[in-house]
Amino acid sequence: MRPAGALATGIAAASLVLGPFAATAVAASAVADSGTPTPAASAGGSTVASAATGRIESQSSKVGQLQVTFSAVGLAPGQSIDLKSVRVFLDTTSVDATATAIGGAVASAPPEAARTAVLVVDISGSMKGPGLDGAKKAAQAFLGAVPPDVKVGLITVSTAAALVVPPTTDRAALTKQIAALAAVGNTALYDGTLLAEKTVGTTGSRTIVLLTDGHDDGSKATLAQAVAAAHDSGAALDAVSFGTAAAQVEPLRQLTTASNGRLLTTQNANDFVPAFRRAAEDIATQVLITAQVPAPFAGRSVTVSITARAGGSAIMDSAAFKLTNAPTAPTKAASLPPSGPRDVAVSVGRFGTPRFLTLGVIAIFIGLLAVMTVLAFNASILDSRETRVRRRLSFYTLTGRGSRAEPQPTALGDSSVARSAVQLAGRLVVSREFDAKLGRRLEAAGVPLKPAEWIVVQGGAAIGLGVLFFLLGSGSPVAAILGVIVGLGVPVGYLVIKESRRSSAFLEQLPDTLQLIAGSVSVGHSLPQAMDAVVREELQPVSVEFNRALVETRLGMPVEDALEGISTRMNSQDFAWIVMAIRIQREVGGNLAEILNTVAATIRERERLRRQVRGLSAEGRLSAWILGGLPPVFATYLVLVRPTYIKPLFTDPIGIALLVLMIALMGIGAFWLSRVVKVEV
């Protein structure tokens, strides 16, 4: 296997003597013989190129002319490209060309001669110490070696990628910001790469120098997106890896390969300064080549090959380019539109940092542990209190022993903790009116829970969804509050829906039930016997409600009052009229069966008309649900997934005003739609 330096020199020499086709053949033979050229290892454990090579930095064309920025990579300090040795080939045809050193007045003349460099420095927590100190020294060395006309920008990579200094020639501002760098957070490497590709621009010579010590663990973008952007942007990306692990080196190798850049791997922070100084010296060797394009090549896609001599070595490079009759944006490879995402300005608030999330999880665990402790302690107090009561009552029993009271089971379980939670919730519901009202709603909905048990379920849903939204929202307190609100509202919505469906089912079954009662009464059965016939039909929910009324009558309650309880629980005005008719008939007499048949026919006709109206208004009701539910649902999604997008609505005065206006208009629209689609029958 031939050394990489000899290989590169041989390729360049072949291009000078035989032309670009021969150089391509030599390169293909070398790759087939030895694979990808392997850089020689330095004493510091790093890998660097062993000989000078050429690199096309940028290209642009206009009518009859092609301008290329070309540099020599790996020259010794003080060496430069021999301007007279520069030759340009379009495919296999040599064309006339002149080369001019870039710098001074030339750099400010054509846009193609403008030069921009962006330093991307990893300041994650793992760089703390020698790594960051070496990075600062390397950045200062880069500023000292780079030509004064080069605009230099600074990007830091931590939990998020940040543009600290836009490209500028103000070296003092860059020096101040470099000295203030501090290590913190994770490594959003791919986000930093995309931000650098966006910052470096699209014209002139563009160079990105990247330094990192670890693999990406915090980017929104993927490696494939970063590689595609590096390939399409046309900027050369040189990378320095502070570590030689495969997980660190492989992504950087893909990035540098896609951008025709170089990769240095090292475990010694002292190697940073030579690497950055070498990158700055490579920029200083750049020349602007102006080639004359023959008419037959206009509008064609060609391979542009450049050969030259620098530092006693032959150098070359080639790239595909499409020549057009109109000026085109400079590009490294084929003039294809950029692909992949560009806007990667990622901002993470203090609530989204790993430290805050860790503290939040610990606080949640401690809170849950405290709740369980309080419940267990309350259960032990209740058990000890019951034991003392039984001990005192044992003196008044025949055997002298107190009877063992069985604990009352709950719908949430028979454990002492569940019973304790239900009892604590019962103490919170101190208002008898609230307790009775909630109990009636649970009975009407057919939910087999007591009011205290329902409060425990609702509180658990609020806490559970609050924690879930807190985690999904990256530690956002707004998301946690929203989760608590949703947790409180979901059980209420479930109860309303269950109550409405059960009431509708009762109303649908009512005509057949009245006809059954009328038939039983007409054959000589009493009203309670007719109610018993309804119970035996086992048609939910009518059978359950009539069974309860029948039990109440057997305990001494008048039939009319028991039936009136059904109308109250079902919130049915139709059944209330039936109870009124039964009450009048029992007081003044009359044919009850005929009355019930007449009422059943009326209710059946009203139900038919009600269904017809609901069918006609279905579209309007669906529109009302969609228009009323879409804004809050989508706002909840944005709070969880992209809080920075919706944040101005709650922080900016204009956003707050728009939010208030939106809520008012939504309320008016919802009320208007509800009145339009609601038809009383």
C-alpha positions in Angstrom: 0.0 0.0 0.0 1.4 3.4 -1.0 1.6 6.3 1.4 -1.1 8.9 1.2 1.3 11.7 0.4 3.0 9.9 -2.5 -0.5 9.0 -3.8 -1.6 12.6 -3.8 1.6 13.8 -5.4 1.4 11.1 -8.1 -2.2 12.1 -9.0 -1.2 15.8 -9.2 1.9 15.1 -11.3 -0.1 13.0 -13.7 -2.6 15.8 -14.1 0.1 18.3 -15.0 1.7 16.0 -17.6 -1.1 14.1 -19.1 -4.2 16.2 -18.3 -7.2 15.6 -16.1 -8.3 12.3 -17.7 -4.9 10.7 -16.8 -5.2 12.1 -13.3 -8.6 10.6 -12.9 -7.3 7.2 -14.1 -4.4 7.3 -11.6 -6.8 8.3 -8.8 -9.2 5.4 -9.6 -6.3 3.0 -9.8 -5.0 4.2 -6.4 -8.3 3.9 -4.7 -8.9 0.4 -6.2 -5.4 -0.6 -5.0 -5.4 0.9 -1.4 -9.0 1.9 -0.6 -9.6 5.2 1.0 -6.3 7.0 1.6 -5.4 6.7 5.2 -3.7 9.8 6.8 -0.4 9.2 8.5 -0.5 9.2 12.3 1.2 12.0 14.2 3.0 11.7 17.5 0.2 13.2 19.4 -2.2 10.5 18.4 -3.9 12.6 15.7 -4.3 12.1 12.0 -3.3 14.7 9.5 -2.7 14.8 5.8 0.9 14.1 4.9 1.2 16.3 1.7 -0.3 19.4 0.2 -3.5 18.9 -1.9 -5.7 21.3 -3.8 -9.2 22.2 -3.0 -11.9 24.1 -5.1 -13.6 26.4 -2.6 -16.3 27.9 -4.8 -17.3 28.4 -8.4 -19.5 30.9 -10.4 -20.0 31.5 -14.1 -21.3 34.2 -16.3 -21.4 34.8 -20.0 -18.1 33.4 -21.4 -16.3 33.3 -18.1 -15.8 31.0 -15.1 -14.5 32.1 -11.8 -13.1 29.6 -9.2 -11.7 30.1 -5.8 -8.8 27.5 -5.3 -6.6 26.8 -2.3 -3.7 24.6 -1.3 -4.3 22.5 1.7 -1.4 21.4 3.9 1.3 23.8 2.7 4.1 24.8 5.1 4.0 28.3 6.5 5.1 30.9 4.0 4.5 28.8 1.0 1.9 29.6 -1.6 0.5 28.6 -5.0 2.6 29.3 -8.1 0.1 31.5 -10.0 1.8 30.8 -13.3 1.4 27.1 -12.9 -2.4 27.2 -12.7 -4.2 25.3 -15.4 -7.9 24.9 -15.9 -9.7 22.0 -17.8 -13.3 21.8 -18.8 -13.8 18.0 -19.1 -10.7 17.2 -21.2 -10.3 20.6 -22.8 -7.7 23.1 -21.5 -8.9 26.7 -21.4 -7.2 30.0 -20.9 -7.1 31.1 -17.3 -5.4 33.7 -15.1 -4.9 33.4 -11.3 -4.8 36.2 -8.8 -3.9 36.1 -5.1 -6.9 37.0 -2.9 -6.5 39.7 -0.3 -6.4 43.5 0.0 -8.4 45.3 -2.7 -9.1 42.2 -4.7 -11.2 40.7 -1.9 -13.6 43.5 -1.9 -14.0 43.7 -5.7 -16.0 40.6 -6.9 -18.3 38.7 -4.6 -16.6 35.5 -5.6 -13.4 36.8 -3.9 -15.1 37.4 -0.6 -14.0 35.0 2.2 -15.9 33.9 5.2 -15.0 31.4 8.0 -17.2 30.2 10.8 -15.7 28.6 14.0 -18.0 26.0 15.6 -16.8 25.3 19.1 -18.3 22.5 21.4 -18.8 24.0 24.9 -20.7 21.1 26.4 -20.1 20.1 29.9 -17.6 17.3 28.9 -15.3 20.0 27.4 -14.7 21.5 30.8 -11.1 21.8 31.7 -8.2 21.2 29.2 -10.6 20.6 26.3 -12.2 24.1 26.5 -8.9 25.8 27.4 -7.3 24.2 24.3 -10.3 25.2 22.2 -10.0 28.9 23.3 -6.2 28.9 22.5 -6.9 27.3 19.1 -9.6 29.9 18.2 -7.2 32.7 19.2 -4.5 31.1 17.0 -6.9 30.9 14.1 -7.7 34.7 14.5 -4.0 35.5 14.5 -3.2 33.5 11.4 -6.2 34.2 9.2 -5.9 37.1 6.7 -7.5 40.3 7.9 -10.0 40.5 5.0 -11.7 37.2 6.1 -14.9 37.6 7.9 -15.0 35.2 10.9 -18.1 34.1 12.9 -18.4 32.2 16.1 -21.0 29.5 16.9 -21.2 27.6 20.2 -22.6 24.1 20.5 -24.2 23.1 23.9 -27.7 22.1 24.7 -28.6 24.3 21.8 -26.7 25.8 18.9 -26.1 29.6 19.2 -24.6 32.2 16.9 -22.5 34.2 19.3 -20.8 36.5 16.8 -22.0 36.9 13.2 -19.2 36.9 10.5 -17.2 40.0 11.0 -13.6 41.4 10.6 -13.7 42.8 14.1 -11.1 40.6 15.8 -11.5 42.4 19.1 -15.2 41.4 19.5 -14.3 37.8 18.6 -11.5 37.6 21.1 -13.7 38.9 23.9 -16.4 36.4 23.2 -13.9 33.5 22.9 -12.4 34.3 26.2 -15.9 34.3 27.9 -16.8 30.8 26.7 -17.9 28.4 29.5 -18.6 24.7 29.4 -22.3 23.7 30.2 -25.0 21.4 28.8 -25.2 18.6 26.2 -23.9 18.5 22.6 -26.3 19.7 19.8 -23.7 19.0 17.1 -25.9 18.6 14.1 -27.9 21.7 14.9 -24.6 23.6 15.2 -23.5 22.3 11.8 -26.8 23.4 10.1 -26.6 26.8 11.7 -23.0 27.2 10.5 -24.0 26.2 6.9 -26.7 28.9 7.1 -24.4 31.5 8.6 -21.5 31.1 6.2 -23.6 32.3 3.3 -23.8 31.3 -0.3 -21.1 33.4 -2.1 -17.4 33.5 -2.2 -15.0 31.2 -0.3 -16.6 29.6 2.7 -14.9 27.6 5.4 -16.3 26.0 8.6 -13.9 24.8 11.3 -15.6 22.4 13.8 -14.2 21.3 17.2 -16.1 18.7 19.4 -15.3 16.1 21.9 -18.4 13.9 21.7 -21.2 12.5 19.6 -24.5 14.4 19.2 -26.9 13.9 22.1 -29.2 17.0 21.9 -30.0 18.0 18.3 -33.3 18.3 16.7 -31.8 17.6 13.3 -30.4 14.2 12.2 -27.0 13.2 10.9 -28.5 12.6 7.4 -29.9 16.2 7.3 -26.5 17.6 8.4 -24.6 15.6 5.8 -27.0 16.7 3.1 -26.7 20.3 4.0 -22.9 20.0 4.1 -22.9 18.5 0.6 -25.2 21.1 -0.9 -23.9 24.3 0.7 -20.5 24.3 -1.1 -18.6 25.3 2.1 -15.6 23.3 3.1 -15.9 21.8 6.6 -12.8 20.9 8.5 -13.4 19.0 11.8 -11.3 18.3 14.9 -12.4 15.4 17.1 -11.2 15.5 20.7 -11.4 11.7 21.0 -10.9 8.7 18.8 -14.0 6.6 19.6 -15.9 5.4 16.6 -19.1 7.0 17.8 -17.3 10.4 17.8 -15.3 10.1 14.6 -17.8 8.5 12.2 -20.3 11.4 12.1 -17.5 13.9 11.6 -16.0 11.7 8.9 -19.3 11.8 7.0 -19.6 15.5 7.4 -16.0 16.3 6.2 -16.3 13.8 3.3 -19.6 15.4 2.1 -18.0 18.9 2.1 -14.5 17.9 0.8 -13.0 18.8 4.1 -10.4 17.3 6.5 -10.7 15.4 9.8 -8.2 15.5 12.6 -8.6 13.0 15.5 -6.7 13.6 18.7 -6.7 12.9 22.4 -4.3 15.8 23.2 -5.8 19.3 23.6 -2.4 20.7 22.6 -3.1 19.6 19.0 -5.9 22.1 18.6 -3.7 25.1 18.0 -1.7 23.6 15.1 -4.9 22.3 13.5 -6.7 25.7 13.7 -3.6 27.5 12.6 -3.3 25.2 9.6 -6.9 25.9 8.7 -6.2 29.6 8.8 -3.0 29.2 6.7 -5.0 27.2 4.1 -7.4 30.2 3.7 -4.4 32.5 3.2 -3.3 30.4 0.2 -6.5 30.9 -1.7 -6.4 32.3 -5.3 -9.1 33.6 -7.6 -8.9 31.9 -11.0 -10.7 33.4 -14.0 -11.1 31.1 -16.9 -12.5 31.9 -20.4 -15.4 29.5 -21.4 -15.6 28.6 -25.1 -19.0 29.0 -26.7 -19.6 25.3 -27.2 -19.5 24.8 -23.4 -22.2 27.4 -22.6 -25.1 25.8 -20.8 -23.4 22.4 -20.3 -22.6 20.4 -17.2 -18.9 19.9 -17.1 -16.2 18.6 -14.8 -13.9 21.5 -13.8 -10.4 20.4 -13.0 -7.6 22.7 -11.7 -4.0 21.8 -11.4 -1.1 23.9 -10.0 2.2 23.7 -8.2 2.6 24.8 -4.6 5.5 24.3 -2.2 7.3 22.1 -4.7 4.3 19.7 -5.0 1.7 19.2 -7.7 -1.8 19.8 -6.5 -5.2 19.4 -8.1 -8.9 19.2 -7.6 -12.1 18.8 -9.7 -15.8 19.3 -9.3 -18.9 19.1 -11.3 -20.5 22.3 -12.4 -23.2 23.5 -14.9 -22.2 26.4 -17.1 -25.1 28.7 -17.9 -25.5 31.9 -20.0 -26.8 33.7 -16.9 -25.0 34.1 -13.6 -25.6 31.4 -11.1 -25.1 31.0 -7.4 -21.7 29.5 -6.6 -21.8 25.8 -5.6 -19.3 23.2 -4.9 -21.0 20.4 -6.8 -23.8 20.2 -9.3 -26.1 23.3 -9.1 -28.9 21.5 -7.3 -31.4 23.3 -4.9 -30.5 23.0 -1.3 -32.1 20.2 0.5 -32.9 19.5 4.2 -34.1 21.9 6.9 -32.3 25.2 7.3 -33.9 27.0 10.2 -32.4 25.2 13.2 -32.4 28.0 15.8 -33.3 25.8 18.8 -33.9 27.5 22.2 -34.4 25.6 25.4 -35.7 27.4 28.4 -34.4 26.9 31.9 -37.4 24.6 32.6 -36.3 22.3 29.8 -32.8 21.6 31.1 -31.9 18.1 32.2 -31.1 19.5 35.7 -34.5 21.0 36.1 -36.2 17.9 34.8 -34.2 15.8 37.2 -35.2 18.0 40.1 -38.9 18.0 38.9 -39.0 14.2 38.8 -37.4 14.0 42.3 -40.0 16.5 43.6 -42.8 14.5 42.1 -41.5 11.3 43.7 -41.2 13.0 47.1 -44.7 14.4 46.8 -46.2 11.1 45.9 -44.3 9.4 48.7 -45.6 12.1 51.1 -49.2 11.5 49.9 -48.9 7.7 50.4 -47.4 8.3 53.9 -50.3 10.6 54.9 -52.8 8.1 53.7 -51.1 5.2 55.5 -50.8 7.2 58.7 -54.5 8.2 58.4 -55.4 4.5 57.9 -53.4 3.5 61.0 -55.1 6.2 63.1 -58.5 5.0 61.9 -57.7 1.4 62.7 -56.4 2.3 66.2 -59.5 4.4 66.8 -61.8 1.6 65.9 -59.8 -0.8 68.1 -60.1 1.6 71.1 -63.9 1.9 70.5 -64.3 -1.9 70.3 -62.3 -2.3 73.5 -64.5 0.1 75.4 -67.7 -1.6 74.1 -66.4 -5.1 75.0 -67.3 -4.5 78.7 -71.0 -4.4 77.8 -71.0 -7.6 75.8 -71.9 -11.1 77.1 -68.5 -12.6 76.3 -66.4 -9.5 77.2 -65.0 -9.4 73.7 -65.7 -6.8 71.2 -67.0 -7.9 67.8 -64.7 -7.5 64.9 -66.1 -4.9 62.5 -65.5 -5.7 58.9 -64.0 -2.8 57.0 -66.3 -1.2 54.5 -65.1 -2.0 51.0 -64.8 0.8 48.4 -65.0 0.7 44.6 -61.3 1.7 44.5 -60.2 -1.4 46.5 -60.4 -2.9 50.0 -56.9 -1.8 51.1 -56.5 0.5 54.1 -54.8 3.1 51.8 -57.8 3.2 49.5 -60.3 3.4 52.4 -58.2 6.2 53.9 -58.2 8.2 50.6 -61.9 7.8 50.3 -62.4 9.0 53.9 -60.1 12.0 53.4 -62.1 12.9 50.2 -65.3 12.6 52.2 -64.0 15.0 54.7 -63.2 17.5 52.0 -66.8 17.3 50.7 -68.2 19.0 53.8 -71.1 20.6 52.0 -74.1 18.4 52.2 -75.7 20.1 49.3 -72.6 19.4 47.1 -72.5 15.8 48.3 -76.2 15.2 47.5 -76.0 16.9 44.2 -72.9 14.9 43.1 -74.6 11.7 44.3 -77.6 12.4 42.2 -75.5 13.0 39.2 -73.6 9.8 39.7 -76.9 7.9 40.1 -78.3 9.5 37.0 -75.2 8.5 35.0 -75.2 5.0 36.4 -71.7 5.3 37.8 -71.3 2.9 40.8 -69.2 5.3 42.9 -69.9 7.3 46.0 -69.2 11.1 45.9 -66.0 10.7 48.0 -64.8 7.9 45.7 -65.5 10.0 42.6 -63.5 12.9 44.2 -60.5 10.5 44.6 -60.7 9.5 41.0 -60.9 13.1 39.8 -58.0 14.1 41.9 -55.9 11.2 40.7 -56.7 12.0 37.1 -55.7 15.7 37.7 -52.4 14.7 39.3 -51.6 12.0 36.7 -52.3 14.2 33.7 -50.4 17.1 35.3 -47.3 14.9 35.7 -47.7 13.5 32.2 -48.0 17.0 30.6 -45.1 18.2 32.7 -42.9 15.5 31.2 -44.2 15.9 27.7 -43.7 19.7 27.9 -40.0 19.4 28.8 -40.7 20.6 32.4 -43.0 23.5 31.4 -45.1 24.7 34.4 -47.8 25.9 31.9 -48.0 22.4 30.5 -48.4 21.0 34.0 -51.2 23.5 34.9 -52.9 22.6 31.6 -52.6 18.9 32.5 -54.3 19.5 35.9 -57.1 21.4 34.2 -57.6 18.7 31.6 -57.4 16.1 34.4 -60.2 17.8 36.3 -62.3 18.3 33.2 -62.1 14.8 31.7 -64.0 13.1 34.5 -66.6 15.8 34.5 -67.0 15.4 30.7 -67.3 11.6 31.1 -70.0 12.1 33.7 -72.0 14.5 31.5 -71.8 12.2 28.5 -72.8 9.1 30.6 -75.7 11.0 32.1 -76.9 12.3 28.7 -76.7 8.9 27.1 -78.5 7.2 30.0 -81.2 9.8 30.0 -81.6 9.5 26.2 -81.8 5.7 26.5 -84.5 6.0 29.2 -86.5 8.3 27.0 -86.3 6.0 24.1 -87.6 3.0 26.2 -90.3 5.0 27.9 -93.1 4.5 25.3 -92.7 0.7 25.3 -92.5 0.7 29.1 -95.8 2.8 29.5 -97.5 0.4 27.0 -96.4 -2.6 29.2 -97.7 -0.9 32.3 -100.9 -0.1 30.6 -101.4 -3.7 29.5 -100.7 -5.0 33.0 -103.1 -2.5 34.6 -105.8 -3.3 32.0 -105.8 -7.0 32.9 -106.4 -6.2 36.6 -102.9 -5.9 38.0 -102.0 -3.2 40.4 -99.5 -0.5 39.6 -96.7 -2.1 41.8 -97.3 -5.4 40.0 -97.1 -3.6 36.7 -93.8 -2.1 37.8 -92.6 -5.5 38.8 -93.3 -6.7 35.2 -91.1 -3.9 33.9 -88.3 -4.9 36.2 -88.4 -8.5 35.0 -87.9 -7.3 31.4 -84.3 -6.3 32.5 -84.1 -3.6 29.9 -81.4 -1.1 31.0 -81.8 1.6 32.3 -85.6 1.4 32.8 -85.5 -1.8 34.8 -82.9 -0.5 37.2 -84.8 2.7 37.9 -88.2 0.9 38.3 -86.6 -1.7 40.5 -85.4 1.1 42.8 -88.8 2.7 42.9 -90.4 -0.7 43.6 -88.0 -1.3 46.5 -88.9 2.2 47.9 -92.6 1.4 47.7 -92.0 -1.8 49.6 -90.3 0.2 52.3 -93.4 2.4 52.7 -92.9 5.2 50.3 -96.0 6.1 48.2 -95.9 4.9 44.6 -96.2 8.4 43.2 -93.2 9.7 45.2 -91.1 6.7 44.2 -91.9 7.4 40.5 -91.3 11.1 40.9 -87.8 10.1 42.1 -87.2 8.5 38.7 -88.2 11.6 36.9 -85.8 13.6 39.1 -82.8 11.3 38.6 -83.4 11.0 34.8 -84.2 14.7 34.5 -87.2 13.7 32.3 -90.0 16.2 31.9 -92.0 13.6 30.0 -91.9 11.2 32.9 -92.8 14.0 35.3 -96.0 14.5 33.4 -96.7 10.8 33.6 -96.3 10.8 37.4 -98.6 13.8 37.5 -101.2 11.9 35.5 -100.9 8.9 37.8 -101.2 11.1 40.9 -104.4 12.7 39.5 -105.9 9.4 38.5 -105.3 7.9 42.0 -106.9 10.9 43.6 -110.0 11.4 41.3 -110.2 8.1 39.5 -110.3 7.3 35.8 -109.0 4.7 33.3 -105.2 4.6 34.0 -104.5 2.2 31.1 -106.1 4.5 28.6 -104.2 7.5 30.0 -100.9 5.6 29.8 -101.6 4.4 26.2 -102.4 8.0 25.1 -99.2 9.4 26.8 -97.1 6.6 25.2 -98.4 7.4 21.8 -97.7 11.1 22.3 -94.2 10.4 23.6 -93.5 8.0 20.7 -94.5 10.7 18.2 -92.4 13.3 19.9 -89.4 11.0 19.9 -89.9 10.4 16.2 -89.9 14.1 15.6 -86.9 14.6 17.9 -84.9 12.1 15.9 -85.8 13.8 12.6 -84.7 17.1 14.0 -81.4 15.7 15.2 -80.8 14.2 11.8 -81.4 17.5 10.1 -79.2 19.4 12.5 -76.4 16.8 12.6 -74.1 18.8 10.3 -74.5 22.0 12.3 -73.8 20.2 15.6 -70.7 18.5 14.1 -69.5 21.9 12.8 -70.1 23.4 16.3 -68.0 20.6 17.9 -65.1 21.0 15.4 -65.0 24.8 15.4 -65.3 24.9 19.2 -62.9 22.0 20.0 -60.1 22.6 17.4 -58.6 25.8 18.8 -58.1 24.5 22.4 -56.9 21.0 21.3 -54.4 22.5 18.9 -53.3 25.0 21.5 -52.7 22.2 23.9 -50.6 20.4 21.3 -48.4 23.5 20.7 -47.9 24.0 24.5 -46.6 20.4 24.7 -44.6 20.1 21.5 -43.6 23.7 20.5 -44.1 26.0 23.5 -41.9 28.7 22.0 -44.2 29.1 19.0 -47.3 29.9 21.2 -45.4 31.7 23.9 -46.0 35.2 22.4 -49.8 34.8 23.0 -49.2 34.7 26.7 -46.2 37.1 27.0 -46.6 39.8 24.4 -49.3 42.5 25.0 -50.6 42.2 21.5 -50.7 38.4 21.9 -52.7 38.7 25.2 -55.1 41.1 23.5 -55.6 38.7 20.6 -56.1 35.8 23.1 -58.8 37.7 25.0 -60.5 38.7 21.7 -60.3 35.1 20.5 -61.9 33.8 23.7 -64.7 36.3 23.5 -65.4 35.6 19.8 -65.2 31.8 20.5 -67.7 32.2 23.3 -70.1 34.2 21.2 -69.7 31.8 18.2 -70.3 28.8 20.4 -73.4 30.3 22.0 -74.8 31.3 18.6 -74.1 27.8 17.1 -75.7 26.1 20.1 -78.8 28.2 19.8 -79.0 27.6 16.0 -78.7 23.8 16.2 -80.9 23.4 19.3 -84.5 22.8 18.4 -87.0 22.2 21.2 -89.5 19.5 20.4 
